Amino acid sequence: MAENERSVVAFLGPEGSYTHQATLDAFKSSRFTIAPQTTIEDVFGAVQSGEAYRGVVPFENSSNGSVVFTLDLFADVQGKYPGIIVCGESYVAVKHCLLGYAPSSSTSQEAQAQDPETPVATPLYDISKIKTLYSHPQAWGQCKEFLGTYLKHAERRDVSSTSKAAEIAAQDKTGESAALSSVIAADMFGLDVLAKTINDKVENTTRFLVLRRASSEAPSTLNQQESGQEDVQGHDWKSLVTFTVDHANPGALAQCLTVFSNHGLNLTAINTRPSGVQNWNYIFFVEFKGRKDADKDDCAVNKALGELEKLCRGYRWLGSWENRLIEG
Ligand SMILES: O=C(O)C(=O)C[C@]1(C(=O)O)C=C[C@@H](O)C=C1
């Protein structure tokens, strides 16, 4: 594989998205060329085809939950992305702002002192003219209080990312359009920040996953050589598997989950998505602490996966990576 081909990192763009921030954080070295993609599916496609060496996608938000678009691409009901696995993660503090054009007559007001009865943020300008809001669907659920209080009657339009939302809002100079996006996107697209940190939870954080092709060279860790991220000593590992069970068999799911506890593997997350094969049948996503090790047949994860295979209908290992969560 050519050196320039290896170094492309695909991410959900355009520049200024939170995925862009996660990508810059995970791939600091100048040997990487970062390549914005229009959709999360395009990121999977670029990694699957080999066009990109790595890909970065949003996976989960601390207040609004899973990014279902990403889960469905991992579930891969149509078999389009058989070679994709996870090799890293990155956490980004998400501070949404309301971006638009401030009315020319008004001046910025300091945010009012917080009252426990009012939402976290108050508008810095008169925003009564705003009729249309643009954002990534994940963002609405992170800003429920602000939107419910100040922009109840504005129409919400889903777009592919928060930076795309800023790009679109910037084209409407009437002041009737606004975007839920980042302060970085405000600078990038020449918009005013009409309200700051409008997310309900101050500690709002999104977790991003780094993708690679299973057949590509595996990094021992997503460490300095790989990404430029600081290599913190003593990281533990996480792994992700998906599996399906025989829904007619009582206890089938419980038996599969017991495999992990039998091998001392702590589950950190469980998700489901429709199986895509039969109504009301599901694909289960299980994330746990531990690492699959190709060189050690007797490691706990390898043993657990061997047992899982016998109990479930079908399973897929989706990667092991260093845990980057700083627990406080
Ligand atoms: O739209 C963006 O900026 C993204 O990077 C996507 C995304 C997401 O899908 O969760 C990332 C962080 C925020 O939670 C909102 C949107």
The ligand as an SDF file (V2000), in Angstrom:
LIG
                    3D

 16 16  0  0  0  0  0  0  0  0999 V2000
  -22.4830   16.9580   13.8070 O   0  0  0  0  0  0  0  0  0  0  0  0
  -21.3610   16.9120   14.3360 C   0  0  0  0  0  0  0  0  0  0  0  0
  -20.6690   17.8930   14.5580 O   0  0  0  0  0  0  0  0  0  0  0  0
  -20.8470   15.5920   14.6860 C   0  0  0  0  0  0  0  0  0  0  0  0
  -19.6770   15.4160   14.7830 O   0  0  0  0  0  0  0  0  0  0  0  0
  -21.8820   14.5150   14.9690 C   0  0  0  0  0  0  0  0  0  0  0  0
  -22.3960   14.5290   16.3920 C   0  0  0  0  0  0  0  0  0  0  0  0
  -23.0880   13.1550   16.7100 C   0  0  0  0  0  0  0  0  0  0  0  0
  -23.5240   12.4630   15.8200 O   0  0  0  0  0  0  0  0  0  0  0  0
  -23.1960   12.8270   17.8990 O   0  0  0  0  0  0  0  0  0  0  0  0
  -21.2570   14.6780   17.3100 C   0  0  0  0  0  0  0  0  0  0  0  0
  -21.3440   15.3270   18.4830 C   0  0  0  0  0  0  0  0  0  0  0  0
  -22.6070   15.9110   18.9520 C   0  0  0  0  0  0  0  0  0  0  0  0
  -23.1110   14.9770   19.8880 O   0  0  0  0  0  0  0  0  0  0  0  0
  -23.5800   16.1040   17.8510 C   0  0  0  0  0  0  0  0  0  0  0  0
  -23.4020   15.5440   16.6360 C   0  0  0  0  0  0  0  0  0  0  0  0
  1  2  2  0
  2  3  1  0
  2  4  1  0
  4  5  2  0
  4  6  1  0
  6  7  1  0
  7  8  1  0
  7 11  1  0
  7 16  1  0
  8  9  2  0
  8 10  1  0
 11 12  2  0
 12 13  1  0
 13 14  1  0
 13 15  1  0
 15 16  2  0
M  END
$$$$
